[in-house]
């Protein structure tokens, strides 16, 4: 019960994001952005924060815009949801796993491992459940085949060897031979590359990377600045500190261990000073720092917080209330739909919005 809530955000529960304007909020959804504008006009992240605060949950916003309970404990959110459920008189059937469902007269028959239930209205919020998708597909709903989203990159490059833990806060990573690029923090790991920029790129390119069997090339700009700015910074060091050893004076506060590897791969020896490096070395430094080409050979995902691109085709849904267009009294919300977002609380926000609009429709 509420297992996804409990494990999210490393056990802290990233409830939503401080971004609330619908036209800006939708830009964080690789799948679903064109459908979510009107729903977000009715219930967005600002409304989510108010809802939880009205339930007695104190929230805090971190510097990157993510919103968490002030307790830093996801159990706080789970408890609030359970209290609200109890207050509304909702009965929860524990241990009842739905195995199938079908239309029956004007309602629905739901089969579970502990018996069958008749219901006038059926709301499906099962997340990425292959069994539920198969049942919906057998009913005639179009299902977009799911593929992984939000994953880190496995890659090897001489620049990355033995440098796990080094991060760059304002990097840019782009997919070669495409116009897909993302900016933000990048982290070097034992396996390759992680961090928000990497995860965002994986989300926006999820289907393309799946088709390439996760064998692709990225170009990383570790500093997120243009070539001319970087070269100008090197020239400035040459003018101001011509006798300083290049190895001992990193340009633009690049981490020292990373800078040492850049110097090594650029052919700059330990005692070489700034006055002694020429165009060839500078170009090699540019190729490593500003446009570093890295071959990716695989991916890793957080199994607990696994996110997919795929699910019920969004053309099947009436987004005024998240009902199925061709099936009366059937509603679907959350990750059962072909909606997914980048990191930062946006996936939860789509679920909260869908849940709100379903509830509003049922209450009318």
DODRENVEX-688137 format. One line per field, with one value per residue (C-alpha): residue number from 0; x, y, z. Coordinates in pm, 1 decimal. Layout:
// residues N
num	NUM / ...
xx	X / ...
yy	Y / ...
zz	Z / ...
END
This chain:
// residues 364
num	0 / 1 / 2 / 3 / 4 / 5 / 6 / 7 / 8 / 9 / 10 / 11 / 12 / 13 / 14 / 15 / 16 / 17 / 18 / 19 / 20 / 21 / 22 / 23 / 24 / 25 / 26 / 27 / 28 / 29 / 30 / 31 / 32 / 33 / 34 / 35 / 36 / 37 / 38 / 39 / 40 / 41 / 42 / 43 / 44 / 45 / 46 / 47 / 48 / 49 / 50 / 51 / 52 / 53 / 54 / 55 / 56 / 57 / 58 / 59 / 60 / 61 / 62 / 63 / 64 / 65 / 66 / 67 / 68 / 69 / 70 / 71 / 72 / 73 / 74 / 75 / 76 / 77 / 78 / 79 / 80 / 81 / 82 / 83 / 84 / 85 / 86 / 87 / 88 / 89 / 90 / 91 / 92 / 93 / 94 / 95 / 96 / 97 / 98 / 99 / 100 / 101 / 102 / 103 / 104 / 105 / 106 / 107 / 108 / 109 / 110 / 111 / 112 / 113 / 114 / 115 / 116 / 117 / 118 / 119 / 120 / 121 / 122 / 123 / 124 / 125 / 126 / 127 / 128 / 129 / 130 / 131 / 132 / 133 / 134 / 135 / 136 / 137 / 138 / 139 / 140 / 141 / 142 / 143 / 144 / 145 / 146 / 147 / 148 / 149 / 150 / 151 / 152 / 153 / 154 / 155 / 156 / 157 / 158 / 159 / 160 / 161 / 162 / 163 / 164 / 165 / 166 / 167 / 168 / 169 / 170 / 171 / 172 / 173 / 174 / 175 / 176 / 177 / 178 / 179 / 180 / 181 / 182 / 183 / 184 / 185 / 186 / 187 / 188 / 189 / 190 / 191 / 192 / 193 / 194 / 195 / 196 / 197 / 198 / 199 / 200 / 201 / 202 / 203 / 204 / 205 / 206 / 207 / 208 / 209 / 210 / 211 / 212 / 213 / 214 / 215 / 216 / 217 / 218 / 219 / 220 / 221 / 222 / 223 / 224 / 225 / 226 / 227 / 228 / 229 / 230 / 231 / 232 / 233 / 234 / 235 / 236 / 237 / 238 / 239 / 240 / 241 / 242 / 243 / 244 / 245 / 246 / 247 / 248 / 249 / 250 / 251 / 252 / 253 / 254 / 255 / 256 / 257 / 258 / 259 / 260 / 261 / 262 / 263 / 264 / 265 / 266 / 267 / 268 / 269 / 270 / 271 / 272 / 273 / 274 / 275 / 276 / 277 / 278 / 279 / 280 / 281 / 282 / 283 / 284 / 285 / 286 / 287 / 288 / 289 / 290 / 291 / 292 / 293 / 294 / 295 / 296 / 297 / 298 / 299 / 300 / 301 / 302 / 303 / 304 / 305 / 306 / 307 / 308 / 309 / 310 / 311 / 312 / 313 / 314 / 315 / 316 / 317 / 318 / 319 / 320 / 321 / 322 / 323 / 324 / 325 / 326 / 327 / 328 / 329 / 330 / 331 / 332 / 333 / 334 / 335 / 336 / 337 / 338 / 339 / 340 / 341 / 342 / 343 / 344 / 345 / 346 / 347 / 348 / 349 / 350 / 351 / 352 / 353 / 354 / 355 / 356 / 357 / 358 / 359 / 360 / 361 / 362 / 363
xx	0.0 / 148.6 / 481.6 / 579.9 / 522.3 / 732.1 / 1039.1 / 1031.2 / 1297.5 / 1524.0 / 1257.0 / 1184.9 / 906.6 / 955.1 / 588.5 / 597.0 / 796.7 / 765.3 / 703.3 / 328.2 / 243.4 / 77.8 / 258.1 / 593.7 / 498.6 / 410.1 / 761.2 / 891.0 / 688.5 / 846.7 / 525.3 / 198.7 / 289.7 / 38.3 / -243.6 / -167.0 / -200.5 / -573.7 / -557.1 / -275.1 / -489.0 / -733.4 / -486.8 / -115.0 / 177.5 / 68.7 / -267.3 / -88.0 / 111.6 / -201.5 / -382.1 / -111.3 / -72.6 / -449.1 / -396.2 / -149.6 / 172.9 / 441.1 / 637.6 / 972.1 / 1118.8 / 1481.5 / 1709.1 / 1642.0 / 1264.3 / 1179.9 / 919.6 / 945.4 / 772.4 / 966.7 / 1018.4 / 1220.8 / 1019.6 / 789.0 / 582.2 / 450.6 / 289.5 / 156.8 / 4.4 / -166.6 / -319.4 / -441.9 / -593.4 / -779.4 / -902.8 / -1031.9 / -1197.7 / -1385.9 / -1507.0 / -1324.3 / -1300.3 / -965.4 / -953.3 / -607.1 / -449.2 / -690.8 / -487.9 / -692.7 / -633.3 / -876.1 / -1183.6 / -1458.0 / -1767.9 / -2085.2 / -2417.6 / -2368.1 / -2080.9 / -1775.2 / -1683.1 / -1343.9 / -1180.4 / -931.3 / -734.6 / -986.6 / -1313.8 / -1503.1 / -1655.9 / -1924.8 / -1884.6 / -2059.9 / -1735.6 / -1383.1 / -1075.6 / -739.5 / -422.7 / -203.7 / 109.4 / 320.8 / 145.6 / 193.4 / -105.4 / -337.2 / -208.2 / -276.7 / -634.8 / -694.0 / -546.8 / -773.7 / -1066.6 / -962.7 / -765.4 / -444.9 / -131.3 / 203.5 / 472.4 / 665.9 / 1040.1 / 1268.3 / 1299.6 / 1514.4 / 1831.7 / 2204.8 / 2465.7 / 2725.2 / 3031.9 / 3408.2 / 3641.4 / 3997.1 / 3877.8 / 3642.7 / 3873.8 / 3913.8 / 3717.3 / 3381.9 / 3217.4 / 3329.4 / 3036.1 / 2973.6 / 2673.7 / 2610.8 / 2697.4 / 2523.8 / 2485.5 / 2355.2 / 2272.7 / 2492.5 / 2313.5 / 2003.7 / 1880.9 / 1813.6 / 2016.2 / 1975.2 / 2152.8 / 2212.2 / 2432.4 / 2628.5 / 2797.0 / 3078.9 / 3013.4 / 3194.0 / 2979.4 / 2978.5 / 2747.8 / 2456.5 / 2300.4 / 1990.8 / 2112.8 / 2185.6 / 1848.5 / 1661.8 / 1835.6 / 1740.0 / 1376.8 / 1349.3 / 1529.7 / 1380.4 / 1231.3 / 1518.9 / 1775.3 / 1569.3 / 1566.7 / 1945.8 / 1974.6 / 2138.4 / 2446.4 / 2491.5 / 2722.7 / 2678.8 / 2869.7 / 2934.1 / 3014.2 / 3128.4 / 3112.8 / 2809.8 / 2995.8 / 3086.0 / 3422.2 / 3528.4 / 3463.0 / 3672.9 / 3960.5 / 3945.7 / 3982.5 / 4294.0 / 4441.3 / 4378.4 / 4581.3 / 4857.9 / 4863.1 / 4834.0 / 5017.4 / 5257.1 / 5505.3 / 5246.7 / 5240.1 / 4921.7 / 4862.6 / 4859.5 / 4626.5 / 4294.5 / 4095.2 / 3752.1 / 3771.8 / 3757.7 / 3800.9 / 4173.1 / 4163.4 / 3958.1 / 4191.1 / 4493.9 / 4338.7 / 4259.5 / 4621.8 / 4748.2 / 4529.7 / 4621.9 / 4991.3 / 5064.7 / 5343.0 / 5374.6 / 5611.9 / 5479.1 / 5368.3 / 5097.2 / 5342.3 / 5447.0 / 5112.8 / 5012.5 / 4714.4 / 4732.7 / 4712.9 / 4438.5 / 4231.7 / 4275.9 / 4158.0 / 3853.8 / 3776.5 / 3785.5 / 3612.8 / 3371.3 / 3281.7 / 3377.7 / 3248.6 / 3165.2 / 3036.9 / 2755.7 / 2727.0 / 2433.8 / 2214.2 / 2121.4 / 1788.9 / 1679.3 / 1464.6 / 1264.8 / 1175.4 / 1153.6 / 980.4 / 863.8 / 767.9 / 456.6 / 109.7 / -244.8 / -241.2 / -337.9 / -578.5 / -796.2 / -847.6 / -1080.9 / -851.3 / -1131.5 / -1179.2 / -932.4 / -1210.8 / -1176.5 / -1349.0 / -1505.5 / -1574.8 / -1838.6 / -1750.4 / -1383.4 / -1113.2 / -734.3 / -466.3 / -97.9 / 169.0 / -81.0 / -106.1 / 163.3 / 273.5 / 617.1 / 832.4 / 1187.4 / 1307.0 / 1194.7 / 850.7 / 682.7 / 569.9 / 388.3 / 233.5 / 75.2 / -66.5 / -204.3 / -365.5 / -523.8 / -649.7 / -798.9 / -986.8 / -1116.9 / -1236.9 / -1395.9 / -1583.5 / -1709.6 / -1822.0 / -2040.2
yy	0.0 / 335.3 / 159.4 / 401.1 / 693.6 / 534.1 / 467.7 / 785.5 / 1050.5 / 812.6 / 760.8 / 1133.7 / 1154.0 / 1425.9 / 1532.1 / 1779.7 / 2072.3 / 2441.1 / 2508.0 / 2556.6 / 2766.2 / 2513.8 / 2631.2 / 2586.7 / 2274.2 / 2078.0 / 2127.9 / 1868.2 / 1583.7 / 1408.6 / 1209.6 / 1384.9 / 1752.5 / 1839.1 / 1673.5 / 1806.8 / 2181.7 / 2200.4 / 1951.6 / 2157.2 / 2468.4 / 2298.4 / 2135.2 / 2204.8 / 2180.3 / 2486.3 / 2316.7 / 1997.8 / 2184.3 / 2350.3 / 2015.0 / 1847.8 / 2151.1 / 2143.2 / 1780.2 / 1896.4 / 1825.2 / 2094.1 / 2116.5 / 2262.8 / 2361.9 / 2279.8 / 2499.6 / 2297.5 / 2341.0 / 1996.1 / 1988.9 / 1748.1 / 1706.0 / 1900.6 / 1572.5 / 1430.8 / 1113.0 / 971.6 / 806.9 / 1157.1 / 1171.5 / 815.5 / 887.9 / 1202.4 / 1011.0 / 736.0 / 987.8 / 1153.4 / 816.8 / 730.5 / 1069.8 / 1021.5 / 679.1 / 491.8 / 116.7 / -40.2 / -409.7 / -522.2 / -826.3 / -820.7 / -836.4 / -762.7 / -1034.4 / -918.5 / -705.4 / -683.5 / -487.8 / -619.9 / -463.3 / -90.4 / -146.6 / -364.9 / -702.8 / -708.0 / -1045.1 / -1062.9 / -1335.7 / -1316.4 / -1298.0 / -1091.8 / -745.9 / -565.1 / -190.1 / 84.7 / 279.5 / 148.8 / 367.7 / 219.0 / 366.9 / 56.8 / 215.4 / 17.6 / -317.9 / -548.5 / -759.3 / -458.4 / -325.1 / -666.3 / -667.5 / -315.4 / -406.9 / -713.4 / -477.4 / -273.6 / 15.1 / 104.6 / 44.9 / 208.2 / -56.1 / 51.8 / 121.5 / 240.2 / 610.4 / 796.3 / 589.0 / 644.2 / 569.1 / 294.8 / 426.6 / 411.7 / 693.8 / 768.0 / 1100.6 / 927.4 / 655.2 / 654.6 / 979.0 / 869.6 / 1128.2 / 1430.5 / 1645.6 / 1950.7 / 2169.3 / 2340.9 / 2084.3 / 2012.8 / 1666.7 / 1607.7 / 1301.4 / 1286.9 / 1304.3 / 1456.2 / 1786.4 / 1636.1 / 1804.0 / 1872.1 / 2091.5 / 2063.8 / 1872.9 / 1572.3 / 1316.9 / 1079.5 / 733.3 / 399.6 / 290.0 / 611.2 / 912.1 / 1005.8 / 1324.3 / 1523.6 / 1622.1 / 1258.7 / 1140.1 / 1414.2 / 1320.9 / 956.7 / 1058.9 / 1277.1 / 1021.2 / 709.9 / 551.1 / 646.1 / 498.4 / 180.5 / 140.3 / 177.0 / -95.4 / 162.4 / 185.6 / 554.1 / 852.3 / 1161.8 / 1488.1 / 1642.4 / 2005.3 / 1979.0 / 2353.7 / 2445.0 / 2733.1 / 2790.2 / 2715.2 / 3078.8 / 3150.0 / 2851.6 / 2942.8 / 3300.9 / 3173.4 / 2975.4 / 3277.0 / 3489.2 / 3245.3 / 3260.7 / 3639.9 / 3667.7 / 3354.1 / 3257.5 / 3090.8 / 2899.6 / 2525.9 / 2439.3 / 2133.8 / 2346.0 / 2619.7 / 2476.3 / 2699.0 / 2812.3 / 2614.7 / 2274.9 / 2001.0 / 1932.6 / 1556.6 / 1608.7 / 1889.4 / 1665.6 / 1406.1 / 1674.0 / 1786.6 / 1429.5 / 1349.1 / 1680.5 / 1601.0 / 1866.9 / 1738.0 / 1803.5 / 2098.8 / 2267.7 / 2625.1 / 2827.3 / 3009.2 / 2676.2 / 2538.7 / 2596.0 / 2564.9 / 2185.4 / 2142.9 / 2404.2 / 2227.6 / 1896.6 / 2060.9 / 2197.2 / 1849.2 / 1707.6 / 1984.0 / 2154.2 / 1883.9 / 1552.5 / 1265.5 / 955.8 / 619.2 / 475.8 / 97.0 / 40.7 / 175.1 / 137.0 / 211.9 / 246.5 / -66.0 / 72.4 / 397.3 / 251.5 / 480.7 / 379.8 / 561.3 / 382.3 / 276.8 / 355.4 / 569.4 / 921.4 / 950.6 / 702.6 / 946.9 / 1240.9 / 1474.1 / 1681.5 / 1401.1 / 1122.6 / 889.7 / 638.6 / 782.1 / 455.9 / 284.6 / 435.5 / 464.5 / 372.0 / 613.6 / 586.2 / 802.2 / 791.1 / 582.7 / 337.1 / 609.2 / 696.7 / 991.9 / 1029.4 / 1315.5 / 1412.1 / 1398.0 / 1655.0 / 1548.5 / 1582.4 / 1219.5 / 1244.2 / 1574.2 / 1414.7 / 1144.5 / 1397.0 / 1597.5 / 1290.7 / 1172.5 / 1513.7 / 1535.0 / 1179.5 / 1251.3 / 1577.4 / 1400.1 / 1125.9 / 1380.8 / 1568.6
zz	0.0 / -110.3 / -171.8 / -449.9 / -213.7 / 59.9 / -157.5 / -365.2 / -322.8 / -136.6 / 127.5 / 163.3 / -99.3 / -357.1 / -345.7 / -633.2 / -773.0 / -699.3 / -1071.5 / -1097.4 / -1405.8 / -1641.9 / -1955.7 / -1780.1 / -1590.3 / -1906.9 / -2049.7 / -1802.3 / -1955.9 / -2257.4 / -2296.4 / -2215.9 / -2229.5 / -2501.8 / -2304.9 / -1957.0 / -2008.8 / -1928.3 / -1638.4 / -1484.4 / -1517.9 / -1279.6 / -1041.3 / -1050.4 / -811.6 / -614.7 / -554.9 / -450.5 / -189.4 / -53.4 / -41.7 / 165.8 / 390.5 / 451.6 / 555.7 / 819.1 / 626.3 / 652.9 / 329.0 / 228.6 / -107.0 / -182.8 / -393.7 / -709.4 / -675.8 / -540.1 / -263.5 / 32.7 / 367.2 / 627.9 / 815.1 / 522.3 / 576.2 / 308.6 / 582.1 / 658.5 / 314.0 / 334.9 / 675.1 / 544.4 / 254.2 / 484.4 / 727.3 / 440.8 / 317.3 / 662.0 / 705.1 / 378.4 / 484.7 / 209.4 / 271.0 / 176.1 / 90.3 / 194.8 / 29.2 / -263.3 / -584.0 / -895.1 / -1154.5 / -1423.7 / -1485.5 / -1744.5 / -1830.2 / -1670.1 / -1759.7 / -1695.8 / -1453.2 / -1399.4 / -1256.1 / -1086.1 / -1017.0 / -730.3 / -555.6 / -271.0 / -456.7 / -713.0 / -682.8 / -877.1 / -913.2 / -1102.5 / -1153.9 / -1202.9 / -1146.0 / -1249.2 / -1098.2 / -1106.8 / -1249.3 / -1493.6 / -1457.4 / -1759.9 / -1653.9 / -1636.4 / -1968.5 / -2125.7 / -1993.0 / -2121.2 / -2458.6 / -2480.0 / -2416.9 / -2719.6 / -2568.1 / -2752.5 / -2545.0 / -2622.6 / -2549.8 / -2237.7 / -2247.6 / -1965.8 / -1888.5 / -1635.1 / -1641.8 / -1604.5 / -1870.4 / -1875.4 / -2053.0 / -2050.5 / -2147.4 / -2044.1 / -1906.8 / -1660.0 / -1528.0 / -1148.6 / -1110.3 / -959.6 / -738.9 / -938.2 / -1044.9 / -1259.7 / -1167.3 / -1501.4 / -1766.2 / -2094.8 / -2247.2 / -2598.1 / -2805.1 / -3114.1 / -3448.5 / -3289.8 / -3149.8 / -2803.7 / -2530.5 / -2161.4 / -1909.0 / -1536.3 / -1292.6 / -1420.2 / -1195.4 / -1288.1 / -1140.7 / -1130.7 / -1425.3 / -1627.5 / -1607.2 / -1382.5 / -1244.0 / -1344.3 / -1691.7 / -1777.4 / -1646.0 / -1832.6 / -2158.3 / -2105.8 / -2058.2 / -2366.2 / -2581.8 / -2417.4 / -2729.3 / -2956.2 / -2716.1 / -2677.1 / -3055.7 / -3053.7 / -2786.7 / -2559.5 / -2781.1 / -2863.9 / -2838.7 / -2626.4 / -2631.3 / -2290.3 / -2224.2 / -1863.6 / -1799.8 / -2010.6 / -2176.5 / -2539.8 / -2696.0 / -2731.1 / -2361.4 / -2259.1 / -2491.1 / -2367.0 / -2009.5 / -2107.4 / -2289.2 / -1981.3 / -1770.0 / -2030.3 / -2004.8 / -1625.6 / -1512.4 / -1795.0 / -1556.8 / -1354.9 / -1411.4 / -1599.2 / -1380.4 / -1065.1 / -1197.1 / -1323.9 / -1554.9 / -1429.9 / -1103.8 / -1275.2 / -1009.3 / -966.8 / -1028.9 / -1343.6 / -1455.4 / -1404.1 / -1635.6 / -1895.1 / -1886.9 / -1913.3 / -2214.5 / -2377.6 / -2359.2 / -2098.8 / -1874.5 / -1501.7 / -1523.0 / -1835.5 / -1774.7 / -1943.6 / -2170.1 / -2318.8 / -2434.0 / -2794.5 / -3025.4 / -3040.6 / -2662.9 / -2634.0 / -2899.8 / -2718.2 / -2396.9 / -2580.1 / -2715.5 / -2363.5 / -2166.4 / -2407.0 / -2658.4 / -2506.5 / -2719.9 / -2510.8 / -2630.1 / -2415.8 / -2399.9 / -2165.5 / -1886.9 / -1521.6 / -1357.1 / -998.2 / -974.6 / -682.5 / -856.4 / -1206.5 / -1455.6 / -1801.7 / -2118.0 / -2235.9 / -2128.6 / -2236.3 / -2550.8 / -2447.8 / -2739.8 / -2550.0 / -2260.7 / -2203.6 / -2010.6 / -1864.4 / -1610.6 / -1711.1 / -1823.7 / -2106.8 / -2413.9 / -2529.0 / -2195.5 / -1965.1 / -1598.0 / -1652.3 / -1534.3 / -1558.1 / -1396.8 / -1308.0 / -1476.6 / -1624.3 / -1891.7 / -2144.9 / -1932.8 / -1781.1 / -1665.2 / -1580.6 / -1220.5 / -967.3 / -844.6 / -1183.4 / -1215.4 / -883.2 / -991.4 / -1298.5 / -1069.8 / -817.5 / -1098.0 / -1253.6 / -915.9 / -839.2 / -1167.8 / -1137.3 / -784.3 / -889.8 / -1168.9 / -938.9 / -681.1 / -928.6
END
